[in-house]
Every structure is written in C-alpha cells, then in structure tokens.
Amino acid sequence: MASSSSSSSSSIVVTTIMVLLVVFTGSTSAQLSKNFYSKTCPKVFPTVKSVVESAVSKEHRMGASLLRLFFHDCFVNGCDGSILLDDTSSFRGEKTAGPNNRSVRGFEVIDQIKSKVEHVCPGVVSCADILAITARDSVVTLGGPSWDVKLGRRDSKTASFSAANNGVIPPPSSTLSNLIARFQAQGLSAKDMVALSGAHTIGQARCTTFRDRIYKDSNIDSSFAKTRKDNCPSTTGSGDDNLAPLDLHTPTAFDNKYYQNLLNQKGLLRSDQQLFNGGSADSLVKKYSDDTKEFYEDFVEAMIKMGDIRPLTGSKGEIRKKCRVVN
C-alpha cells in the first residue's frame, strides 16, 4: 500500500514537472507561427511590403537600415520592439545608447508602416512583428533571399538605455572571439554570426566606426585603405559622419560580395575583417564567397533563429497603437 501510494505520488510529481517544462520552454518561440495573422490581418504582408519597396526605391540605404533595426532590437532584451520607443519621464530608451545613437535609422518608415497596418486591421499587429517582416522585405527588395517570417510577438512596455549600452551589441572594433561570444549569448552559433554578418553586403558606415581600421590596421588592402581615407580624415571630430559603403562593389545589392571583399582584405570594419584573419571563421567566409546559395540558406536560417530571441507572447506586453509610445 505504502509502495503504491509512493509510486502514485512520484507519478504526479513527474507529470507536474513535465507540464511546467512545457509551460516555461514552450511559451516563447513555440507560440510564434508563420500564419499568426492569417485570419486577423490577412493584408499585413502586402501592406508592409508596399511601404518598404517605396522607401527603398527612394533611398537604397534604407533597406540596410531597416534590417539593422531588427538586429539591434532583438539583441537587447529580445525581439520586442523596444528599440522603437522614444524616451519618457519614466525611462530612457535605447535610441541614444552607444550602438544606436546617430546610427540606427528608419523610424519614420516604421511609423508609416504601422499607420497603414492599423488602417487595415487596428490593434492586431505588433511593432515587433512589423520589424521582423520589414527586415525580410528589405532583403528581398535588394535582391536577397525570402523566407516565411514567424509572427506572434507582442510589444514591450518599456525600453532600457543601460541594456542597450552594456555590450550585447558587438561594436565595430570587436575581435572574432568577442563576436562569437556575443552571438552565443543570444543562442546563436558562430556559423549564424558569420552568416548574419553578410548583411553588411548592403548599407553604409560612418567614418567614426572605421577610422582606426583604415589608419592603424595592417590586415587591410593598401589601395582600399587609401580610398577610404580620402573621405575619412584621421582626426577625431573631423568628418565623423562621412559615409562609406560596407561593400565596396555592390553596396545596394544583397549578394555574397561582402565575403569576397574579406578574402581581399577589404572589409570596412575591423569586426568584418576579423571573420577572415587566420581564425576559425575563415572556412565559412571562403564557402560563402564561392556559393551564394549556401550563404542565402544559412542567412535565412540564422534570421529565423534571431527572430526567436525572447519574444513576448500570449498576454505579455501589448500591441502598441503607435510604435514610438506605449499605449
């Protein structure tokens, strides 16, 4: 009798633990799905796409800026739309943190998208999900691969200047080991990191982010460095905001030229060239430089994984009416 009772109690305990495991491990990305808005907002995809295509056609750089917004959002407390929040009296947001200040952009485009989405299905689609869809559409608009975006994220009710400022977003001066560590902290592998770095095949960077690279590094093509020096003076405070393309050859096309540049020591940022500098990432860089299809496949896989970083789901957070402010 005692044995039977003990066995029964053990069963209950085991069952309870299993239920708790399901609740705590399945309450985030497990609730994201590709058809989340299929009934509640079936027009969300064409609505977002039309605004993205229009914005990128007016300024090709915007595609890279919108993609970067998603990355910087996900790396700080998860993919929750917190990067979009303006400062308030109760918190200082992420927009003016070191990695973002005078750097992240595209907020007006997100505002336009949100306004149009609210018009077709008010109070349904989160700003966090808009960032995820916008990132995909930006890549596609510039000739890159497409993928099914998992949706169902909700928006945070706050943002954190300190969290964005504490090194979770790797700086352009990063070593390879730091890049790997920062991505692994988000549940992303070294392979994911190298693939996601391929996003630097589009967009531009400010002189202040690559000045040390072109004036101090030895692992850089001399003619490439000279070209960049023409628009980036060595003195801090002089030409800090002058821009240069991250990909020397096709800065507005999402292709694999970024990796080919690295093979020739023409990575603009110090952190870029770290991917091909006699280290563990060299083989992947070579592979992607030779095989666009392989790069695209790994990039898509990594983007989907990044979109799974600690989303708010279920009853957590909210669906903001305007992306810059909480309801």
N, C-alpha and C positions, 0 to 999 in steps of 0.2 A: 504494500500500500504506500509506504513512505517512498519507495523507489518510483512507483507510478506517478506520485504527486511531484517528486523532484524532476522527473522527466518532462511532465506537463509544464512545470514552471520554466524549465530550460527552453522548451519549445516556444513559449510565449516571449521570453527574453530575446531569443534569436530572431523571432518574427518581428518584434518591435524594433530591434537594431536594423534589420533589413529594410523596414519601412522608413526608418529615419535616414538611412543611407540614400534611399531613393529620393526622399524629400530634399535632402541637402545637396546631393550631387546632381539631381535632375531638375533643379529649379531655375537654372540659368539658361545655358545654351540649348538645353533639351527642349525648352519652350519656344525657341526660335524656329521658324519654318519658312519655306520658300513661298507658301501660299497663304501667309498670315492675313493678308488684306484682300484675298480673292473675292470675298463676299461683302466686306465692309467698305472697301475702297478699290474697286477693280480698275479705276483710271489712274491710280497713283504712278505707275511706271511711265506711261506716255506723258503724264503731266510733268514729272521731274525731268524726263529726257528732253522735252522741248525747250525748257529753260536752260539746261546745261548746254545743249547744242548751240543755242543762241549766244550764250555768254562766251563759249569757247571760240565761236566764229568771230566774235568781236575782238577777242584777245586770247590767242592760243595759250599763253602762260596760265590763264585761269584754270585750265584743265589740271595742271600740276598743283595749283594752289588748293583746289577743291579736294584732290586726292590726299594732299598733305594734312588738311583739316581732319580727315577721318583718322589718320595715323596718330596725330597729336591728341585727338580726343580719346582714342582707345587706350593709349599708353598711360593716361592719367586717370586712375580710378575706374577704368573700364569704358566701354563704348556707350556713354550715357548722355551725350550732347552737352556736357558741362562746359566744353571749350567755347560754346556759343553765348554763354551768359555774360552780360555786362556786369560791372561792379555794382554793388548796392551798399546801403548803410550797414548791412549785417554781414557781408562777406566781400573779400577781394577776390575777383575771379582769375581765370587762367590767361586771359588775353595779354596781360602785361608781364607775365612771367618771362624769365630769361630766354627760353627756347621759342617763345611766341611773340615777344614784343617787337613791333615794327617788322615782323616777319610773316606770321600767318595772315592770310587774307582770304577774301571770297565771302565774307559775312553777308554782304549785300545780295549776292546771288542766292545764298541760302534763304535770306528773307523773302526774296521773290518766289522761290520755290514753295516755301511754307505758305505764303499768301495764296498761291494758285491751288495748292493741295487743300487748304482749308476751304476754298471756294467749292471744290467738287465733293469733299467729304469732311465737314467740320468736326474737329475734336477726335479724330480717329488715328491719324498717322503721326508718330513721334518725330521730333527733330533728330534724335539719334538714328532712327531708321532712314531719314532723309539724307543724312551724311553718308550712310552705307550705300544707298542707291546712287547718290551723286558721285561717289568715288568710282563705282563701276562704270557709270555712264561717261565720266570724264576720260577714263582709259579707252573705252570703246570709241568715243568721238575722235580721239587722236590716233586711231588705227590699231589699238591693242586688243587683247582678248576679252571675251564676255564671259559672264558666269551668272548663275542663279543666286541672288542675294537672299540670305536668310534674314527674316524680319520678325518683329515682335518685341523689340527693345522699347523701353519706356525712358522718359527723360528725368534726369536728376533735378532735385530742387535746390541744389547749391553747387558751388564750384570751389576749387581750392588753389589759391596762388602758391602756397607752400608746397603742395603736392606736385604741381607742375614745375616747380623750381628745384626739386631735390635730386635731379639727375636721372629720373626714369626715362626721359627722352635723351638719347645719346647725342652729345654735342659733335660738331663737325671736326673736332680735334681728337675724337675717340681712337683708341687703339683697337686692334682686332679683338683682343680678349675682353675689352670693355663692351664692344658691340655685342659679342656673343652673350656676355653676362646680362646685359640689359634686356636683350630679347628673350633669353631663357627665363628671366624673372617674370615675363608675361606669358610663359608657357609656349614660347616659340623657339624652334630649334635653330642651330647655326645655318642649316640649309634654308629655313624660312627667312632668316636675316639676309642672306646673300640674295635670295630671290626678290624680297621686298625692296632691297637697295636698288634693284633695277628700275624702280620708279624714278630714279634720277636720270633716266633716259629722256625725261621731259623736265621743263622748268628752268628756273634761273636762281642764282645765289648772289648774295650781296658781298661786296669786296671784303667786308669785315670778317666774313666766315672763311675766306680762303687766302687772306693776306699772308699769314705765316707759312702756308703751304707753298706759295709761289716764290717767296723770298728766302725761306730757310731750309726747305726740304731738298734732299739730294736725289730722292727717287722720283724725279719728275723730268719729263722731256724738256730740254732747254728752250727749244723754239716755242713750245706750248707755254712755258712759264713767261717767256718774253712777251708773247701776245697778250697774256692776261695782265702783265704788269703795265701795259700801255693804258689800261683803264682802271688800274687799282694801285694808287700811289703807296709807297712803303710807310708813310707817316700815318699813324693812327689819328683819326679825325678828319683826314683828307680823302674824300671820295668813298667814305664808308658804305654808302648806299648804292654805289655804282654796281650795275648788274653784269653778270656773265652767265652764259648757258652752261648747265651742268653737263650736257652732252654737246661736245664741240661740233659734231657733224649734222645731226638731225634733231635739234632741240625741241621741235614741235611734233615729233612722230614717236609713238610708243613702240620702240623696236629693241634690238639687242646691241645697238651700237655702244651703249654705255660700257658693256663688258669688253668690247673691242678696244675702247679707249684705255681701259685699265691695263690691258696687255701691252700697250704702248706708253705706259706711264703718263697718261693724260687724264687722270682722274682729277677733277677740280678741287674737291675737298680732301683734306688729309684722311678723313674716315673712309672716303671712297677708295683711295689707293691702298689702304690697309687690306682690302679684300684680295689684292694681288700684290703681295710683297714678300713672297717666300714663306707664306704661312699655310695654315690648314684650309683656307678658303680658295687657294689658287686653282685647284682642280675644278671646282664648281664654276669659277669665273671662265675658265677655258671652255668648259662644256657649254655654258650659256652663250659664249661668244661665237660658238660654232653652230649652235642649234636653237633657233628662235622658238620652235615648237616646245622644246624641253623647258626653256625659260618661261614661256607662257603658262604651261601646265603647272609648274612649280609656283609661279607667281599667283595664279588663281587659287591654288590650294592654300598658300600662305595668307592671302587676303581673307579667305573664308575663316581660317583659324583666328586671324587677328580680330575679325568681327565677332568672335565668340568670347572675347575677353570681358569677363564680369559684367554682362548686361543686366540692367534692371528689368525684371519681367513680372508678370502676374499683377499684383496690387502695389508693387513697389514703384516709387517715383510717380510720375504723372505724364499726361500728354499735353505739352505746352501749347498754348494758343499762338504765342509768338516766341520764336527761338531765343531771343535775347533776354527774356524775362520769365520768371516763374509765374504761374497763374495766381 
